[in-house]
């Protein structure tokens, strides 16, 4: 459903914020591969994005982390 939504809105890059645990990291990897667009995965030094926001992480911080992240292209044929 996310892939269809991205296609409908012309999204061609995604920032995936993974929960900081093995299931979260595995899920982020599968999502990135399944989207078929350029993406980066951010793992914050806390449990998840909700906790990060409570600790003061904002959009500017996420944008800054994404600019310095490694981006991958998982284009599907």
N, CA, C and O atoms as a Tripos MOL2 file, in Angstrom:
@<TRIPOS>MOLECULE
protein
  308   307    77     0     0
PROTEIN
NO_CHARGES

@<TRIPOS>ATOM
      1 N           0.8120   -1.1900    0.0000 N.3       1 UNK1
      2 CA          0.0000    0.0000    0.0000 C.3       1 UNK1
      3 C           0.8600    1.2610    0.0000 C.2       1 UNK1
      4 O           0.5330    2.2420   -0.6680 O.2       1 UNK1
      5 N           1.9490    1.2330    0.7430 N.am      2 UNK2
      6 CA          2.8290    2.4040    0.7810 C.3       2 UNK2
      7 C           3.4320    2.6560   -0.5950 C.2       2 UNK2
      8 O           3.5030    3.7970   -1.0520 O.2       2 UNK2
      9 N           3.8650    1.5820   -1.2500 N.am      3 UNK3
     10 CA          4.4480    1.7210   -2.5830 C.3       3 UNK3
     11 C           3.4410    2.3570   -3.5370 C.2       3 UNK3
     12 O           3.8000    3.2510   -4.3030 O.2       3 UNK3
     13 N           2.1910    1.9100   -3.5020 N.am      4 UNK4
     14 CA          1.1480    2.4820   -4.3640 C.3       4 UNK4
     15 C           0.8970    3.9460   -4.0310 C.2       4 UNK4
     16 O           0.7350    4.7690   -4.9310 O.2       4 UNK4
     17 N           0.8650    4.2700   -2.7600 N.am      5 UNK5
     18 CA          0.6570    5.6510   -2.3300 C.3       5 UNK5
     19 C           1.8040    6.5410   -2.8130 C.2       5 UNK5
     20 O           1.5710    7.6350   -3.3260 O.2       5 UNK5
     21 N           3.0400    6.0690   -2.6480 N.am      6 UNK6
     22 CA          4.2020    6.8370   -3.1110 C.3       6 UNK6
     23 C           4.1340    7.0530   -4.6120 C.2       6 UNK6
     24 O           4.4030    8.1540   -5.0940 O.2       6 UNK6
     25 N           3.7760    6.0120   -5.3570 N.am      7 UNK7
     26 CA          3.6870    6.1310   -6.8090 C.3       7 UNK7
     27 C           2.6290    7.1680   -7.1880 C.2       7 UNK7
     28 O           2.8490    7.9930   -8.0740 O.2       7 UNK7
     29 N           1.4770    7.1190   -6.5100 N.am      8 UNK8
     30 CA          0.3790    8.0400   -6.8180 C.3       8 UNK8
     31 C           0.7860    9.4930   -6.5750 C.2       8 UNK8
     32 O           0.3810   10.3810   -7.3250 O.2       8 UNK8
     33 N           1.5820    9.7440   -5.5340 N.am      9 UNK9
     34 CA          1.9890   11.1110   -5.2110 C.3       9 UNK9
     35 C           3.3490   11.4850   -5.7900 C.2       9 UNK9
     36 O           3.8350   12.5860   -5.5300 O.2       9 UNK9
     37 N           3.9690   10.6210   -6.5540 N.am     10 UNK10
     38 CA          5.2350   10.9290   -7.2020 C.3      10 UNK10
     39 C           6.4260   10.9610   -6.2600 C.2      10 UNK10
     40 O           7.4220   11.6260   -6.5450 O.2      10 UNK10
     41 N           6.3370   10.2580   -5.1530 N.am     11 UNK11
     42 CA          7.4560   10.2070   -4.1930 C.3      11 UNK11
     43 C           8.5620    9.3540   -4.7980 C.2      11 UNK11
     44 O           8.3150    8.2340   -5.2470 O.2      11 UNK11
     45 N           9.7990    9.8930   -4.8100 N.am     12 UNK12
     46 CA         10.9000    9.1250   -5.3780 C.3      12 UNK12
     47 C          12.0720    8.9290   -4.4110 C.2      12 UNK12
     48 O          13.1020    8.3650   -4.7780 O.2      12 UNK12
     49 N          11.9010    9.4030   -3.1690 N.am     13 UNK13
     50 CA         12.9180    9.2010   -2.1230 C.3      13 UNK13
     51 C          12.2010    9.0730   -0.7870 C.2      13 UNK13
     52 O          11.1910    9.7350   -0.5490 O.2      13 UNK13
     53 N          12.7350    8.2090    0.0930 N.am     14 UNK14
     54 CA         12.0940    7.9990    1.3850 C.3      14 UNK14
     55 C          13.1360    7.9480    2.4960 C.2      14 UNK14
     56 O          14.2040    7.3560    2.3410 O.2      14 UNK14
     57 N          12.8080    8.5740    3.6070 N.am     15 UNK15
     58 CA         13.5980    8.4540    4.8280 C.3      15 UNK15
     59 C          12.8320    7.4960    5.7280 C.2      15 UNK15
     60 O          11.7020    7.7780    6.1280 O.2      15 UNK15
     61 N          13.4440    6.3750    6.0430 N.am     16 UNK16
     62 CA         12.8170    5.3730    6.9020 C.3      16 UNK16
     63 C          13.4610    5.4840    8.2750 C.2      16 UNK16
     64 O          14.6770    5.3410    8.4080 O.2      16 UNK16
     65 N          12.6480    5.7390    9.2950 N.am     17 UNK17
     66 CA         13.1570    5.8200   10.6650 C.3      17 UNK17
     67 C          12.8100    4.5020   11.3450 C.2      17 UNK17
     68 O          11.6450    4.2190   11.6220 O.2      17 UNK17
     69 N          13.8380    3.7010   11.6100 N.am     18 UNK18
     70 CA         13.6440    2.3630   12.1650 C.3      18 UNK18
     71 C          13.6580    2.3990   13.6840 C.2      18 UNK18
     72 O          14.3880    3.1800   14.2940 O.2      18 UNK18
     73 N          12.8330    1.5340   14.2910 N.am     19 UNK19
     74 CA         12.9480    1.3190   15.7240 C.3      19 UNK19
     75 C          14.3310    0.7520   15.9970 C.2      19 UNK19
     76 O          14.8960    0.0390   15.1680 O.2      19 UNK19
     77 N          14.8670    1.0720   17.1570 N.am     20 UNK20
     78 CA         16.2270    0.6720   17.4960 C.3      20 UNK20
     79 C          16.2350   -0.7240   18.1400 C.2      20 UNK20
     80 O          16.6300   -0.8920   19.2930 O.2      20 UNK20
     81 N          15.7900   -1.7130   17.3620 N.am     21 UNK21
     82 CA         15.8510   -3.1100   17.7780 C.3      21 UNK21
     83 C          15.9050   -3.9690   16.5160 C.2      21 UNK21
     84 O          15.7040   -3.4720   15.4080 O.2      21 UNK21
     85 N          16.1750   -5.2470   16.6950 N.am     22 UNK22
     86 CA         16.3490   -6.1170   15.5270 C.3      22 UNK22
     87 C          15.1000   -6.1910   14.6540 C.2      22 UNK22
     88 O          15.2270   -6.0970   13.4330 O.2      22 UNK22
     89 N          13.8910   -6.3570   15.2160 N.am     23 UNK23
     90 CA         12.7110   -6.3660   14.3550 C.3      23 UNK23
     91 C          12.5300   -5.0400   13.5980 C.2      23 UNK23
     92 O          12.1260   -5.0410   12.4350 O.2      23 UNK23
     93 N          12.8230   -3.9310   14.2450 N.am     24 UNK24
     94 CA         12.7040   -2.6340   13.5800 C.3      24 UNK24
     95 C          13.6870   -2.4870   12.4370 C.2      24 UNK24
     96 O          13.3320   -1.9920   11.3670 O.2      24 UNK24
     97 N          14.9190   -2.9150   12.6560 N.am     25 UNK25
     98 CA         15.9370   -2.8340   11.6080 C.3      25 UNK25
     99 C          15.6140   -3.7660   10.4440 C.2      25 UNK25
    100 O          15.7760   -3.3970    9.2810 O.2      25 UNK25
    101 N          15.1560   -4.9770   10.7640 N.am     26 UNK26
    102 CA         14.7870   -5.9190    9.7020 C.3      26 UNK26
    103 C          13.5950   -5.3950    8.9060 C.2      26 UNK26
    104 O          13.5710   -5.4950    7.6790 O.2      26 UNK26
    105 N          12.6120   -4.8410    9.5990 N.am     27 UNK27
    106 CA         11.4430   -4.2880    8.9200 C.3      27 UNK27
    107 C          11.8080   -3.1220    8.0180 C.2      27 UNK27
    108 O          11.2810   -2.9990    6.9120 O.2      27 UNK27
    109 N          12.7080   -2.2650    8.4870 N.am     28 UNK28
    110 CA         13.1490   -1.1200    7.6850 C.3      28 UNK28
    111 C          13.8610   -1.5900    6.4220 C.2      28 UNK28
    112 O          13.6750   -1.0190    5.3470 O.2      28 UNK28
    113 N          14.6740   -2.6290    6.5560 N.am     29 UNK29
    114 CA         15.3890   -3.1640    5.3890 C.3      29 UNK29
    115 C          14.4050   -3.7220    4.3600 C.2      29 UNK29
    116 O          14.5340   -3.4620    3.1640 O.2      29 UNK29
    117 N          13.4280   -4.4840    4.8310 N.am     30 UNK30
    118 CA         12.4250   -5.0430    3.9160 C.3      30 UNK30
    119 C          11.6050   -3.9410    3.2520 C.2      30 UNK30
    120 O          11.3140   -4.0110    2.0580 O.2      30 UNK30
    121 N          11.2340   -2.9260    4.0290 N.am     31 UNK31
    122 CA         10.4780   -1.8110    3.4600 C.3      31 UNK31
    123 C          11.2910   -1.1060    2.3800 C.2      31 UNK31
    124 O          10.7820   -0.8420    1.2910 O.2      31 UNK31
    125 N          12.5570   -0.8010    2.6770 N.am     32 UNK32
    126 CA         13.4100   -0.1070    1.7100 C.3      32 UNK32
    127 C          13.5250   -0.9060    0.4110 C.2      32 UNK32
    128 O          13.4330   -0.3450   -0.6810 O.2      32 UNK32
    129 N          13.7240   -2.2030    0.5370 N.am     33 UNK33
    130 CA         13.8520   -3.0430   -0.6570 C.3      33 UNK33
    131 C          12.5370   -3.1160   -1.4240 C.2      33 UNK33
    132 O          12.5470   -3.1670   -2.6540 O.2      33 UNK33
    133 N          11.4200   -3.1230   -0.7300 N.am     34 UNK34
    134 CA         10.1270   -3.2580   -1.3770 C.3      34 UNK34
    135 C           9.6030   -1.9970   -2.0230 C.2      34 UNK34
    136 O           8.7680   -2.0660   -2.9250 O.2      34 UNK34
    137 N          10.0800   -0.8370   -1.5770 N.am     35 UNK35
    138 CA          9.5730    0.4160   -2.1370 C.3      35 UNK35
    139 C          10.0110    0.6390   -3.5740 C.2      35 UNK35
    140 O           9.2590    1.1880   -4.3790 O.2      35 UNK35
    141 N          11.2320    0.2110   -3.9000 N.am     36 UNK36
    142 CA         11.7250    0.3830   -5.2570 C.3      36 UNK36
    143 C          12.1420    1.8070   -5.5860 C.2      36 UNK36
    144 O          12.1960    2.1820   -6.7570 O.2      36 UNK36
    145 N          12.4390    2.6050   -4.5650 N.am     37 UNK37
    146 CA         12.9090    3.9780   -4.7650 C.3      37 UNK37
    147 C          14.1490    4.2100   -3.9010 C.2      37 UNK37
    148 O          14.4880    3.3730   -3.0640 O.2      37 UNK37
    149 N          14.8140    5.3280   -4.0990 N.am     38 UNK38
    150 CA         15.9600    5.6760   -3.2720 C.3      38 UNK38
    151 C          15.4930    5.8990   -1.8390 C.2      38 UNK38
    152 O          14.4640    6.5290   -1.5940 O.2      38 UNK38
    153 N          16.2780    5.3650   -0.8920 N.am     39 UNK39
    154 CA         15.9030    5.5310    0.5090 C.3      39 UNK39
    155 C          17.1300    5.4740    1.3990 C.2      39 UNK39
    156 O          18.1830    4.9640    1.0150 O.2      39 UNK39
    157 N          16.9660    6.0090    2.5910 N.am     40 UNK40
    158 CA         17.9650    5.8520    3.6330 C.3      40 UNK40
    159 C          17.2190    5.4300    4.8900 C.2      40 UNK40
    160 O          16.0460    5.7550    5.0730 O.2      40 UNK40
    161 N          17.9090    4.7090    5.7430 N.am     41 UNK41
    162 CA         17.3150    4.2670    6.9990 C.3      41 UNK41
    163 C          18.0680    4.9310    8.1420 C.2      41 UNK41
    164 O          19.2920    4.8400    8.2350 O.2      41 UNK41
    165 N          17.3160    5.5990    9.0110 N.am     42 UNK42
    166 CA         17.8910    6.2230   10.1890 C.3      42 UNK42
    167 C          17.5140    5.3970   11.4100 C.2      42 UNK42
    168 O          16.3600    5.0010   11.5710 O.2      42 UNK42
    169 N          18.4890    5.1420   12.2630 N.am     43 UNK43
    170 CA         18.2480    4.4840   13.5380 C.3      43 UNK43
    171 C          18.7070    5.4490   14.6110 C.2      43 UNK43
    172 O          19.8970    5.7470   14.7190 O.2      43 UNK43
    173 N          17.7820    5.9310   15.3910 N.am     44 UNK44
    174 CA         18.0790    6.9370   16.4070 C.3      44 UNK44
    175 C          18.5830    6.2580   17.6790 C.2      44 UNK44
    176 O          18.2860    5.0850   17.9040 O.2      44 UNK44
    177 N          19.3430    6.9740   18.5200 N.am     45 UNK45
    178 CA         19.9140    6.3670   19.7250 C.3      45 UNK45
    179 C          18.9090    6.2850   20.8780 C.2      45 UNK45
    180 O          19.2400    6.5810   22.0270 O.2      45 UNK45
    181 N          17.6900    5.8830   20.5570 N.am     46 UNK46
    182 CA         16.6550    5.6730   21.5620 C.3      46 UNK46
    183 C          15.7220    4.6090   21.0030 C.2      46 UNK46
    184 O          15.9650    4.0840   19.9160 O.2      46 UNK46
    185 N          14.6580    4.2840   21.7310 N.am     47 UNK47
    186 CA         13.7930    3.1710   21.3350 C.3      47 UNK47
    187 C          13.1420    3.3540   19.9730 C.2      47 UNK47
    188 O          13.1940    2.4550   19.1330 O.2      47 UNK47
    189 N          12.5300    4.5110   19.7490 N.am     48 UNK48
    190 CA         11.7930    4.7260   18.5060 C.3      48 UNK48
    191 C          11.6000    6.2220   18.2730 C.2      48 UNK48
    192 O          12.0640    7.0420   19.0640 O.2      48 UNK48
    193 N          10.9130    6.5740   17.1850 N.am     49 UNK49
    194 CA         10.7250    7.9760   16.8180 C.3      49 UNK49
    195 C           9.9110    8.7350   17.8660 C.2      49 UNK49
    196 O          10.1890    9.9020   18.1390 O.2      49 UNK49
    197 N           8.9080    8.0810   18.4550 N.am     50 UNK50
    198 CA          8.1090    8.7680   19.4940 C.3      50 UNK50
    199 C           8.9700    9.1990   20.6700 C.2      50 UNK50
    200 O           8.8320   10.3150   21.1710 O.2      50 UNK50
    201 N           9.8570    8.3140   21.1110 N.am     51 UNK51
    202 CA         10.7460    8.6700   22.2130 C.3      51 UNK51
    203 C          11.7000    9.7800   21.7820 C.2      51 UNK51
    204 O          11.9840   10.6880   22.5630 O.2      51 UNK51
    205 N          12.1930    9.7160   20.5550 N.am     52 UNK52
    206 CA         13.1010   10.7450   20.0530 C.3      52 UNK52
    207 C          12.4300   12.1170   20.0670 C.2      52 UNK52
    208 O          13.0540   13.1100   20.4420 O.2      52 UNK52
    209 N          11.1690   12.1740   19.6630 N.am     53 UNK53
    210 CA         10.4370   13.4460   19.6760 C.3      53 UNK53
    211 C          10.2900   13.9520   21.1040 C.2      53 UNK53
    212 O          10.4670   15.1420   21.3660 O.2      53 UNK53
    213 N           9.9670   13.0500   22.0280 N.am     54 UNK54
    214 CA          9.8700   13.4520   23.4460 C.3      54 UNK54
    215 C          11.2010   13.9980   23.9610 C.2      54 UNK54
    216 O          11.2260   14.8560   24.8430 O.2      54 UNK54
    217 N          12.3090   13.4960   23.4060 N.am     55 UNK55
    218 CA         13.6400   13.9420   23.8260 C.3      55 UNK55
    219 C          14.1120   15.1940   23.0880 C.2      55 UNK55
    220 O          15.2030   15.6980   23.3570 O.2      55 UNK55
    221 N          13.2930   15.7020   22.1530 N.am     56 UNK56
    222 CA         13.6290   16.9510   21.4810 C.3      56 UNK56
    223 C          14.0540   16.8490   20.0350 C.2      56 UNK56
    224 O          14.3800   17.8640   19.4200 O.2      56 UNK56
    225 N          14.0610   15.6470   19.4680 N.am     57 UNK57
    226 CA         14.4010   15.5120   18.0490 C.3      57 UNK57
    227 C          13.2820   16.1480   17.2310 C.2      57 UNK57
    228 O          12.1030   15.8900   17.4740 O.2      57 UNK57
    229 N          13.6570   16.9790   16.2610 N.am     58 UNK58
    230 CA         12.6710   17.6480   15.4190 C.3      58 UNK58
    231 C          12.9790   17.3940   13.9440 C.2      58 UNK58
    232 O          13.9290   16.6840   13.6110 O.2      58 UNK58
    233 N          12.1710   17.9790   13.0700 N.am     59 UNK59
    234 CA         12.3310   17.7810   11.6280 C.3      59 UNK59
    235 C          13.7220   18.2070   11.1560 C.2      59 UNK59
    236 O          14.3170   17.5430   10.3070 O.2      59 UNK59
    237 N          14.2390   19.3020   11.6970 N.am     60 UNK60
    238 CA         15.5630   19.7750   11.2860 C.3      60 UNK60
    239 C          16.6370   18.7390   11.6220 C.2      60 UNK60
    240 O          17.5760   18.5460   10.8500 O.2      60 UNK60
    241 N          16.5020   18.0830   12.7570 N.am     61 UNK61
    242 CA         17.4660   17.0500   13.1400 C.3      61 UNK61
    243 C          17.3810   15.8560   12.2010 C.2      61 UNK61
    244 O          18.4020   15.3330   11.7530 O.2      61 UNK61
    245 N          16.1520   15.4270   11.9050 N.am     62 UNK62
    246 CA         15.9700   14.3050   10.9820 C.3      62 UNK62
    247 C          16.5230   14.6580    9.6020 C.2      62 UNK62
    248 O          17.2000   13.8420    8.9770 O.2      62 UNK62
    249 N          16.2380   15.8710    9.1250 N.am     63 UNK63
    250 CA         16.7580   16.3120    7.8230 C.3      63 UNK63
    251 C          18.2770   16.3060    7.8100 C.2      63 UNK63
    252 O          18.8880   15.8790    6.8310 O.2      63 UNK63
    253 N          18.8850   16.7720    8.8790 N.am     64 UNK64
    254 CA         20.3380   16.8010    8.9690 C.3      64 UNK64
    255 C          20.9190   15.3840    8.9440 C.2      64 UNK64
    256 O          21.8980   15.1190    8.2460 O.2      64 UNK64
    257 N          20.3100   14.4850    9.7050 N.am     65 UNK65
    258 CA         20.7760   13.0990    9.7050 C.3      65 UNK65
    259 C          20.6120   12.4710    8.3210 C.2      65 UNK65
    260 O          21.4880   11.7310    7.8720 O.2      65 UNK65
    261 N          19.5180   12.7540    7.6550 N.am     66 UNK66
    262 CA         19.2690   12.1830    6.3260 C.3      66 UNK66
    263 C          20.2660   12.7020    5.3030 C.2      66 UNK66
    264 O          20.6770   11.9650    4.4070 O.2      66 UNK66
    265 N          20.6600   13.9640    5.4290 N.am     67 UNK67
    266 CA         21.6450   14.5090    4.4690 C.3      67 UNK67
    267 C          22.9930   13.8090    4.5960 C.2      67 UNK67
    268 O          23.7310   13.7040    3.6170 O.2      67 UNK67
    269 N          23.3180   13.3300    5.7960 N.am     68 UNK68
    270 CA         24.6150   12.6790    5.9820 C.3      68 UNK68
    271 C          24.5200   11.1560    5.9130 C.2      68 UNK68
    272 O          25.5250   10.4650    6.0800 O.2      68 UNK68
    273 N          23.3260   10.6320    5.6690 N.am     69 UNK69
    274 CA         23.1290    9.1840    5.6040 C.3      69 UNK69
    275 C          23.5280    8.6340    4.2410 C.2      69 UNK69
    276 O          23.6510    9.3720    3.2640 O.2      69 UNK69
    277 N          23.7250    7.3410    4.2010 N.am     70 UNK70
    278 CA         23.9810    6.6420    2.9390 C.3      70 UNK70
    279 C          22.6250    6.3150    2.3250 C.2      70 UNK70
    280 O          21.7740    5.6960    2.9650 O.2      70 UNK70
    281 N          22.4360    6.7350    1.0850 N.am     71 UNK71
    282 CA         21.1910    6.4790    0.3670 C.3      71 UNK71
    283 C          21.4040    5.3070   -0.5810 C.2      71 UNK71
    284 O          22.4570    5.1810   -1.2060 O.2      71 UNK71
    285 N          20.4100    4.4670   -0.6760 N.am     72 UNK72
    286 CA         20.4530    3.3020   -1.5510 C.3      72 UNK72
    287 C          19.3330    3.3750   -2.5740 C.2      72 UNK72
    288 O          18.2540    3.9000   -2.3000 O.2      72 UNK72
    289 N          19.6030    2.8480   -3.7410 N.am     73 UNK73
    290 CA         18.5780    2.7530   -4.7820 C.3      73 UNK73
    291 C          18.1840    1.2950   -4.8970 C.2      73 UNK73
    292 O          18.9990    0.4480   -5.2620 O.2      73 UNK73
    293 N          16.9440    1.0090   -4.5860 N.am     74 UNK74
    294 CA         16.4060   -0.3530   -4.6830 C.3      74 UNK74
    295 C          15.3870   -0.3850   -5.8020 C.2      74 UNK74
    296 O          14.2360   -0.7690   -5.5930 O.2      74 UNK74
    297 N          15.8080    0.0180   -6.9860 N.am     75 UNK75
    298 CA         14.8810    0.0720   -8.1160 C.3      75 UNK75
    299 C          14.5160   -1.3380   -8.5440 C.2      75 UNK75
    300 O          15.3710   -2.2090   -8.7010 O.2      75 UNK75
    301 N          13.2330   -1.5300   -8.7260 N.am     76 UNK76
    302 CA         12.7390   -2.8400   -9.1460 C.3      76 UNK76
    303 C          12.4410   -2.8100  -10.6340 C.2      76 UNK76
    304 O          12.0470   -1.7810  -11.1830 O.2      76 UNK76
    305 N          12.6320   -3.9440  -11.2740 N.am     77 UNK77
    306 CA         12.3890   -4.0150  -12.7120 C.3      77 UNK77
    307 C          10.9350   -4.3210  -13.0000 C.2      77 UNK77
    308 O          10.5440   -4.4190  -14.1630 O.2      77 UNK77
@<TRIPOS>BOND
     1     1     2 1
     2     2     3 1
     3     3     4 2
     4     3     5 am
     5     5     6 1
     6     6     7 1
     7     7     8 2
     8     7     9 am
     9     9    10 1
    10    10    11 1
    11    11    12 2
    12    11    13 am
    13    13    14 1
    14    14    15 1
    15    15    16 2
    16    15    17 am
    17    17    18 1
    18    18    19 1
    19    19    20 2
    20    19    21 am
    21    21    22 1
    22    22    23 1
    23    23    24 2
    24    23    25 am
    25    25    26 1
    26    26    27 1
    27    27    28 2
    28    27    29 am
    29    29    30 1
    30    30    31 1
    31    31    32 2
    32    31    33 am
    33    33    34 1
    34    34    35 1
    35    35    36 2
    36    35    37 am
    37    37    38 1
    38    38    39 1
    39    39    40 2
    40    39    41 am
    41    41    42 1
    42    42    43 1
    43    43    44 2
    44    43    45 am
    45    45    46 1
    46    46    47 1
    47    47    48 2
    48    47    49 am
    49    49    50 1
    50    50    51 1
    51    51    52 2
    52    51    53 am
    53    53    54 1
    54    54    55 1
    55    55    56 2
    56    55    57 am
    57    57    58 1
    58    58    59 1
    59    59    60 2
    60    59    61 am
    61    61    62 1
    62    62    63 1
    63    63    64 2
    64    63    65 am
    65    65    66 1
    66    66    67 1
    67    67    68 2
    68    67    69 am
    69    69    70 1
    70    70    71 1
    71    71    72 2
    72    71    73 am
    73    73    74 1
    74    74    75 1
    75    75    76 2
    76    75    77 am
    77    77    78 1
    78    78    79 1
    79    79    80 2
    80    79    81 am
    81    81    82 1
    82    82    83 1
    83    83    84 2
    84    83    85 am
    85    85    86 1
    86    86    87 1
    87    87    88 2
    88    87    89 am
    89    89    90 1
    90    90    91 1
    91    91    92 2
    92    91    93 am
    93    93    94 1
    94    94    95 1
    95    95    96 2
    96    95    97 am
    97    97    98 1
    98    98    99 1
    99    99   100 2
   100    99   101 am
   101   101   102 1
   102   102   103 1
   103   103   104 2
   104   103   105 am
   105   105   106 1
   106   106   107 1
   107   107   108 2
   108   107   109 am
   109   109   110 1
   110   110   111 1
   111   111   112 2
   112   111   113 am
   113   113   114 1
   114   114   115 1
   115   115   116 2
   116   115   117 am
   117   117   118 1
   118   118   119 1
   119   119   120 2
   120   119   121 am
   121   121   122 1
   122   122   123 1
   123   123   124 2
   124   123   125 am
   125   125   126 1
   126   126   127 1
   127   127   128 2
   128   127   129 am
   129   129   130 1
   130   130   131 1
   131   131   132 2
   132   131   133 am
   133   133   134 1
   134   134   135 1
   135   135   136 2
   136   135   137 am
   137   137   138 1
   138   138   139 1
   139   139   140 2
   140   139   141 am
   141   141   142 1
   142   142   143 1
   143   143   144 2
   144   143   145 am
   145   145   146 1
   146   146   147 1
   147   147   148 2
   148   147   149 am
   149   149   150 1
   150   150   151 1
   151   151   152 2
   152   151   153 am
   153   153   154 1
   154   154   155 1
   155   155   156 2
   156   155   157 am
   157   157   158 1
   158   158   159 1
   159   159   160 2
   160   159   161 am
   161   161   162 1
   162   162   163 1
   163   163   164 2
   164   163   165 am
   165   165   166 1
   166   166   167 1
   167   167   168 2
   168   167   169 am
   169   169   170 1
   170   170   171 1
   171   171   172 2
   172   171   173 am
   173   173   174 1
   174   174   175 1
   175   175   176 2
   176   175   177 am
   177   177   178 1
   178   178   179 1
   179   179   180 2
   180   179   181 am
   181   181   182 1
   182   182   183 1
   183   183   184 2
   184   183   185 am
   185   185   186 1
   186   186   187 1
   187   187   188 2
   188   187   189 am
   189   189   190 1
   190   190   191 1
   191   191   192 2
   192   191   193 am
   193   193   194 1
   194   194   195 1
   195   195   196 2
   196   195   197 am
   197   197   198 1
   198   198   199 1
   199   199   200 2
   200   199   201 am
   201   201   202 1
   202   202   203 1
   203   203   204 2
   204   203   205 am
   205   205   206 1
   206   206   207 1
   207   207   208 2
   208   207   209 am
   209   209   210 1
   210   210   211 1
   211   211   212 2
   212   211   213 am
   213   213   214 1
   214   214   215 1
   215   215   216 2
   216   215   217 am
   217   217   218 1
   218   218   219 1
   219   219   220 2
   220   219   221 am
   221   221   222 1
   222   222   223 1
   223   223   224 2
   224   223   225 am
   225   225   226 1
   226   226   227 1
   227   227   228 2
   228   227   229 am
   229   229   230 1
   230   230   231 1
   231   231   232 2
   232   231   233 am
   233   233   234 1
   234   234   235 1
   235   235   236 2
   236   235   237 am
   237   237   238 1
   238   238   239 1
   239   239   240 2
   240   239   241 am
   241   241   242 1
   242   242   243 1
   243   243   244 2
   244   243   245 am
   245   245   246 1
   246   246   247 1
   247   247   248 2
   248   247   249 am
   249   249   250 1
   250   250   251 1
   251   251   252 2
   252   251   253 am
   253   253   254 1
   254   254   255 1
   255   255   256 2
   256   255   257 am
   257   257   258 1
   258   258   259 1
   259   259   260 2
   260   259   261 am
   261   261   262 1
   262   262   263 1
   263   263   264 2
   264   263   265 am
   265   265   266 1
   266   266   267 1
   267   267   268 2
   268   267   269 am
   269   269   270 1
   270   270   271 1
   271   271   272 2
   272   271   273 am
   273   273   274 1
   274   274   275 1
   275   275   276 2
   276   275   277 am
   277   277   278 1
   278   278   279 1
   279   279   280 2
   280   279   281 am
   281   281   282 1
   282   282   283 1
   283   283   284 2
   284   283   285 am
   285   285   286 1
   286   286   287 1
   287   287   288 2
   288   287   289 am
   289   289   290 1
   290   290   291 1
   291   291   292 2
   292   291   293 am
   293   293   294 1
   294   294   295 1
   295   295   296 2
   296   295   297 am
   297   297   298 1
   298   298   299 1
   299   299   300 2
   300   299   301 am
   301   301   302 1
   302   302   303 1
   303   303   304 2
   304   303   305 am
   305   305   306 1
   306   306   307 1
   307   307   308 2
@<TRIPOS>SUBSTRUCTURE
     1 UNK1         2 RESIDUE 1 A UNK
     2 UNK2         6 RESIDUE 1 A UNK
     3 UNK3        10 RESIDUE 1 A UNK
     4 UNK4        14 RESIDUE 1 A UNK
     5 UNK5        18 RESIDUE 1 A UNK
     6 UNK6        22 RESIDUE 1 A UNK
     7 UNK7        26 RESIDUE 1 A UNK
     8 UNK8        30 RESIDUE 1 A UNK
     9 UNK9        34 RESIDUE 1 A UNK
    10 UNK10       38 RESIDUE 1 A UNK
    11 UNK11       42 RESIDUE 1 A UNK
    12 UNK12       46 RESIDUE 1 A UNK
    13 UNK13       50 RESIDUE 1 A UNK
    14 UNK14       54 RESIDUE 1 A UNK
    15 UNK15       58 RESIDUE 1 A UNK
    16 UNK16       62 RESIDUE 1 A UNK
    17 UNK17       66 RESIDUE 1 A UNK
    18 UNK18       70 RESIDUE 1 A UNK
    19 UNK19       74 RESIDUE 1 A UNK
    20 UNK20       78 RESIDUE 1 A UNK
    21 UNK21       82 RESIDUE 1 A UNK
    22 UNK22       86 RESIDUE 1 A UNK
    23 UNK23       90 RESIDUE 1 A UNK
    24 UNK24       94 RESIDUE 1 A UNK
    25 UNK25       98 RESIDUE 1 A UNK
    26 UNK26      102 RESIDUE 1 A UNK
    27 UNK27      106 RESIDUE 1 A UNK
    28 UNK28      110 RESIDUE 1 A UNK
    29 UNK29      114 RESIDUE 1 A UNK
    30 UNK30      118 RESIDUE 1 A UNK
    31 UNK31      122 RESIDUE 1 A UNK
    32 UNK32      126 RESIDUE 1 A UNK
    33 UNK33      130 RESIDUE 1 A UNK
    34 UNK34      134 RESIDUE 1 A UNK
    35 UNK35      138 RESIDUE 1 A UNK
    36 UNK36      142 RESIDUE 1 A UNK
    37 UNK37      146 RESIDUE 1 A UNK
    38 UNK38      150 RESIDUE 1 A UNK
    39 UNK39      154 RESIDUE 1 A UNK
    40 UNK40      158 RESIDUE 1 A UNK
    41 UNK41      162 RESIDUE 1 A UNK
    42 UNK42      166 RESIDUE 1 A UNK
    43 UNK43      170 RESIDUE 1 A UNK
    44 UNK44      174 RESIDUE 1 A UNK
    45 UNK45      178 RESIDUE 1 A UNK
    46 UNK46      182 RESIDUE 1 A UNK
    47 UNK47      186 RESIDUE 1 A UNK
    48 UNK48      190 RESIDUE 1 A UNK
    49 UNK49      194 RESIDUE 1 A UNK
    50 UNK50      198 RESIDUE 1 A UNK
    51 UNK51      202 RESIDUE 1 A UNK
    52 UNK52      206 RESIDUE 1 A UNK
    53 UNK53      210 RESIDUE 1 A UNK
    54 UNK54      214 RESIDUE 1 A UNK
    55 UNK55      218 RESIDUE 1 A UNK
    56 UNK56      222 RESIDUE 1 A UNK
    57 UNK57      226 RESIDUE 1 A UNK
    58 UNK58      230 RESIDUE 1 A UNK
    59 UNK59      234 RESIDUE 1 A UNK
    60 UNK60      238 RESIDUE 1 A UNK
    61 UNK61      242 RESIDUE 1 A UNK
    62 UNK62      246 RESIDUE 1 A UNK
    63 UNK63      250 RESIDUE 1 A UNK
    64 UNK64      254 RESIDUE 1 A UNK
    65 UNK65      258 RESIDUE 1 A UNK
    66 UNK66      262 RESIDUE 1 A UNK
    67 UNK67      266 RESIDUE 1 A UNK
    68 UNK68      270 RESIDUE 1 A UNK
    69 UNK69      274 RESIDUE 1 A UNK
    70 UNK70      278 RESIDUE 1 A UNK
    71 UNK71      282 RESIDUE 1 A UNK
    72 UNK72      286 RESIDUE 1 A UNK
    73 UNK73      290 RESIDUE 1 A UNK
    74 UNK74      294 RESIDUE 1 A UNK
    75 UNK75      298 RESIDUE 1 A UNK
    76 UNK76      302 RESIDUE 1 A UNK
    77 UNK77      306 RESIDUE 1 A UNK
